[in-house]
């Protein structure tokens, strides 16, 4: 495989003029792209303990299982209709939409007041799914050591992703949260989800649903998974650790996240390169909060 291609300055300069919503991508027939209605948000609470990746829907009473199934069904329905859904993850609360629906992608940027040259991550349900949407340059064992987990892995994107998703970069950040509901949601949806933090751009990230209540009117659904982490700890609001794996045999920690104890020993198949260039690097101005 050839080297990662970096867009020219002229291409990057033209990004601001690019409109979100011009095309639908290869999986577009799966979803009908309708903008959020703004008529009021539905809030569904997950059974307590549902965030535990080892438990999920397998534990709990019949009532708990019904509540889990109701939340899952409602979220999938909203996403397939092109809506925006607030979701709990293993790091922060996020906003998800279908990565195949260009109208929904545009709605996410409007919701957050986000610069359109800042990327959205892609959330998947299984490590096997990464091979469809990325050009993987590391051993599968490394991916399985890191995922599911509170990390975002930056890799070269494949042609399967909607061209309106982060059109300014050949790279994409992949998330598989260590959160049972989010993994089951991604698996049931059966397509890539765009994911970003549930907050106005430049504002603090959210660890409970009340912290982003000002966004509710523009959402189709809010899934309340309870508090995430310690609201008094600044480290808990850092989001995922972002690791660039786009260059064969190399890695770079682009952004330390809430997993401050990430074991770098798992990268023995790669070598660190402090100077590696990435369009997701803080210096480029393209990296904002990813869940």
N, C-alpha and C positions, 0 to 999 in steps of 0.2 A: 504493500500500500504506500502511496506517496505521502509527502509531508503535509501537515495541516496548512491549509490556505488561509492567509490573513487578508481581509478585505482592504482595498486601498483607501487612503484618506478621502478620496473623492466619493467612494461608495459610502463611507461612514458619514461624510458631510451631507449626503442626500437622504439619510435615514429619516430626518425630521420631516421630510416632505412625503414619506411613504405612508399611505393610508392603511389602517388595520381594517380588514373586512373585504378585501378585493378577491379573495379566493378561499376555497374551503379545504384543500388538502386531500390526500388519498383516501382517508376514512370518512370523508364528509357525509356520504349517504347514511351513515349510522345516526346522525343527529339532525334535528331541525333547529336552525339557528334563529331563535327568537330572543330579543333583548328582554331583560328583567322587567316585570310589569310595574314595579314600584308601588303596588297596591297594598303592601304590608307583608311582612316576613313571617314565615312559619318557623317556630322553634321546637325542636324535638330533643329530648334529653336521653342520652345513652344510659343504660343501666350502669350503676357504679361498679367499677372493676373492669368494665369493657375495654378500657385503655390498655390493660395488661395484655401484652402480646402473647403470653402463654395461656390466657384464659379465653378471651373473645366471647363468641356466642356459645361456646361449649359448656360454660358453667352458668349457674343461676337458675331461677325459677322459670316456670312457663311464662309468667308475666314478663320477666326480664327478656326472655327469648323473643317474645312478640314485640317488645319495645325495640329491640335490636333490629329485628327484621323490618319493622315499620320505618325506622330511621334509614336503613340501608335502601329500601325500596324508594322512599321519598327522595333521597339524594340522587340515586341513579336516574329517576324520572326527571328531576330538575336539570341535571347535567345534560341528559340527552335532548332536552328541550332548549338547550343553549343558555341555561341559567347559571348564576353564580351561587356557590354553596360555601358557607363557612364551616370549616372542619377542624377537629383537634388533630394534632400530630404528636410525635414523640419529643418535639422541641417547643413549638409555639402553636397558636391558632393560625390557620391559614385560610385563604380563599382559593377555591378550586373551580375550574371550568373545563369544558372539553377543549383540548388543544387543537382539535380539528375544526372548531367553529370560530371563524375569524371575527364574527360579530361579538362573541363572548370574550375573546381576547381583548378587543377594543374596549369592552365594558369594564374589564378589570383595570386597565390603565386609567379610565375615566374615574372609576370608583376610588382609586388610591391617589389620584392626582399625580400619577407616575410618569416620568419621562419615558417616551417610547423607545429610547435607546438603552434602557435598562432591561435585562433579560428576565424571563419567567422560567422557573424550573419545570421539569416534567416529572410527574409522579407516576410510577408504575407499580404493578402488584407482585411481580416475580422477577428474579434475576434473569430468567430466560427471556423476558420481554426486552431487555436491554439490547439484545443482539438484533432486534428488528429496527430499532430506532437510532442505534449508534454504531459506529465503526470501532469495535472493541480492540484495544491494543495491549491488554494485560490478561494474565491467566484468569480463568473463571474462578479458581480457588480464591484469588484476591477479592474479587467481587463478592463472593459468598462470605468471606471473612468480614467485610465491611457492611454488607446489607443483608437483611434489614438493619437499619441503624440511623443515628442522628448525623448523617453525613450527606453531602451533595457531591457527586462524582462528575467532573467535567470531562466530556469526551467529544470527539468529532461526531456530528449528527449525520444520519443517513437521509436519503431522499424520501423516506416514509413520513417524515414529519411535515406538517402544514408549513408551507413557505412563508406564511404570515406570522408564524411564531418565531420571534427573535430573528428577523430577516437580515440583521446587520452583522451576524457572526456565524461562522461555520461550526461553532461549538454549542453544546447544550449541557445543562446541569441536570443530573438524574437523581431522583429521590425515591427510596422505598422505605417509608417510615417504619420504625419498630412500634407500630400501633395497630392492633388487630382490626379496628374498624376501617382505618385508612387502607390497609392492604386488601381487605375484603371488598371495599368500595372500588378500588382500582381494578381488581380482578373481575368483579361483576360488571363494571362499566365496559370492560373489554376494549379499551382504547387508551391513548395517552391523556393524562390530565395535566393541564397547566396549573401550577401551584405557586403562590406567593404568600407573604405574611399578611395577616388581617389587621391592617393599620393604614392610616394615611401616610404617604411617603414622608420620610424624615421624622415621623413621630415614633414613640416607643412601641415595640412589638407587644402582642397581647398574650396573656397567660390564662385569661378567662373570658367568657363571652361578653360580660358587661363592659370590658375595657374597649371594645370596638362597637359599642351600641349605636354610635353615630352612623355606622355603615349599614345597619340593619335595613333601613328602608330601600336600599338599592340591591339587596340580596333576595334570592328566591327562597333560601332555606338556611337556617342556622342549626348545626348539630352541636349540642352542648355535651361535651365529654367531661365536664368538671374542671377544676383548676389543674394547671400544668406547672409542675415545679414550684419553687419558692418565689413568690412575688416580690419578696424583699431582697432577693439576690440578683444583682446586675448580671451575673454570669448566665442565669437562666433565661435571659432575654436575648442572648447572642445568636440564637438560631443554630443551624447545623454547621458543622465543620466542612469547608469547601476544599476539595482536593482536585487538582488538575492532573488527569491521567491521559491527556490527549496526545502526548509525545511518547512514542515507543521507548520503553525502558527507563522512563523518567517520571518523577512525580513532584508536585509542588503543593504545599499547604497554602492556599490562597487566602483563606480566612479561618482563623481559629474560631470555634463555636462553643456551644455549651458543653461539648465533650472535651474538656480540657485535658483529660487523661488518655487521649487517643494513643494507642500503642503503635509507634512508628515501626516496630519490629515486623509488622505484617507486610511492610513494603520492601522486603528483602529482594524481591524480583525487580525492583526499580531502584534508581539512585536519585537523591535529591538534587534539584537544579534551582538554586535561589534566583537566578536571573531569567528563567524561562518566561517568555512573553505569553500572556493570555488576555483575550478580550474580556475576561471575567475578573481581571486583576483590579484591586482598588485604585491603582494609579491611573487606570484607563477611564475611571469614572463610570464603568458599565456595571459594576457589581453593587447591588443594593441588597436589602434584606431578602434572603430566600428562607423559607421555613426550615 
